[in-house]
Amino acid sequence: TAGINHPRLLDAVANHIVQSGSLDRFKPQALSNTVWAYATAGINHPKLFEKVASHIVESDSLNRFKPQNLSNTVWAYATADITHSEMFEKVANHIVQSDSLDRFEPQELSNTVWAFATAGINHPELFEALANHIVESDS
């Protein structure tokens, strides 16, 4: 980060996003970068986080989300201390059902596990899939 925190600017950007209607124009990376930036800056904007989480939950599919987008998104929510159970559940179900763990870098795996643990979200299928993936990758 640049180490510059401008709360009024970040608040104005968040308000613009919240009031802009649909987030369909946002690419998955833009969504994850946005919530990551707010979490990293320590700026809590509940309406922004709610809007992004609702968009993810309402999405037909998360197939356009790359592993880094998924891990950065859940990391941002956990870091901002915002638990959106439905969003975490949707991300976890996508990871488990898409069998995409082989595309995750170790950092993305650890960020994902950390985020779920920090947010207090228990998803046994995800943890089992992650554990199996790590054990299989290590052999």
C-alpha positions in Angstrom: 0.0 0.0 0.0 1.0 3.6 -0.4 0.7 4.2 3.3 -1.7 7.1 2.7 -5.1 6.9 4.3 -7.7 9.4 3.2 -11.0 8.5 4.9 -13.1 11.2 3.2 -12.0 9.9 -0.3 -12.6 6.3 0.7 -16.0 7.1 2.1 -16.9 9.0 -1.1 -15.8 6.1 -3.3 -17.7 3.5 -1.1 -20.8 5.7 -1.2 -20.6 5.9 -4.9 -20.3 2.1 -5.3 -23.2 1.5 -2.8 -25.5 4.0 -4.7 -24.4 2.8 -8.2 -27.0 0.1 -8.5 -25.8 -3.3 -9.8 -22.3 -4.4 -9.4 -22.5 -6.5 -12.6 -20.0 -4.2 -14.3 -17.4 -5.0 -11.7 -15.0 -7.8 -12.6 -14.3 -10.2 -9.7 -10.8 -8.8 -9.3 -12.2 -5.3 -8.9 -14.7 -6.5 -6.2 -12.0 -8.3 -4.3 -9.5 -5.5 -4.6 -12.1 -3.0 -3.4 -12.9 -4.8 -0.2 -9.2 -5.8 0.3 -8.3 -2.1 0.1 -10.9 -1.0 2.7 -9.9 -3.8 5.1 -6.2 -3.1 4.6 -6.8 0.6 5.2 -8.9 -0.2 8.3 -11.9 1.7 6.9 -15.1 0.0 7.9 -17.9 0.8 5.5 -20.7 -1.7 6.4 -22.9 -0.7 3.4 -20.1 -1.3 0.9 -19.2 -4.7 2.4 -22.9 -5.7 2.5 -23.4 -4.7 -1.1 -20.4 -6.7 -2.3 -21.3 -9.7 -0.2 -24.9 -9.6 -1.5 -23.7 -9.4 -5.0 -21.6 -12.5 -4.5 -24.4 -14.4 -2.8 -26.8 -13.5 -5.6 -24.4 -14.4 -8.4 -25.4 -17.4 -10.4 -21.8 -18.7 -10.4 -18.4 -17.8 -9.0 -16.6 -19.4 -11.9 -15.2 -16.0 -13.0 -13.5 -15.6 -9.6 -9.9 -16.7 -9.6 -8.5 -18.3 -6.5 -6.8 -15.1 -5.5 -10.1 -13.2 -5.9 -11.9 -15.7 -3.6 -9.1 -15.8 -0.9 -8.7 -12.0 -0.9 -12.4 -11.4 -0.6 -12.9 -13.7 2.4 -9.6 -12.4 3.9 -10.9 -8.8 3.6 -14.2 -9.7 5.4 -12.4 -11.5 8.2 -9.8 -8.6 8.6 -12.6 -6.0 8.7 -14.4 -8.2 11.3 -17.4 -8.5 9.1 -19.0 -11.9 9.1 -21.4 -12.4 6.2 -22.2 -16.1 6.7 -24.1 -16.4 3.4 -21.1 -15.0 1.4 -18.6 -17.3 3.2 -20.9 -20.3 2.6 -21.2 -19.4 -1.1 -17.4 -19.1 -1.5 -16.8 -22.4 0.4 -19.4 -24.3 -1.6 -17.9 -23.0 -4.8 -14.4 -24.1 -3.8 -15.6 -27.5 -2.8 -17.9 -28.1 -5.7 -15.5 -26.7 -8.4 -12.7 -29.0 -7.4 -10.3 -26.0 -8.1 -7.9 -26.3 -5.2 -5.1 -27.3 -7.5 -5.3 -23.8 -8.9 -4.8 -22.2 -5.4 -1.3 -21.0 -4.5 -0.2 -21.9 -0.9 -0.7 -18.3 0.2 -4.3 -18.3 -1.2 -5.0 -21.6 0.7 -3.6 -20.2 4.0 -5.5 -16.9 3.6 -8.7 -18.8 2.9 -8.3 -21.0 6.0 -7.3 -18.1 8.1 -10.3 -16.1 7.0 -12.8 -18.8 7.8 -11.2 -19.5 11.1 -11.0 -15.8 12.0 -14.6 -15.1 11.0 -15.7 -18.2 13.0 -17.2 -19.8 10.0 -17.3 -23.6 10.2 -17.5 -25.3 6.9 -16.4 -29.0 7.4 -16.5 -29.8 3.7 -14.2 -27.0 2.8 -11.8 -27.8 5.7 -11.8 -31.5 4.7 -11.1 -30.6 1.0 -8.3 -28.3 2.0 -6.7 -30.8 4.3 -6.9 -33.6 1.7 -5.5 -31.2 -1.0 -2.5 -30.3 1.3 -1.8 -33.9 2.2 -2.0 -35.0 -1.4 0.2 -32.1 -2.6 2.8 -32.9 0.1 3.2 -36.6 -1.0 
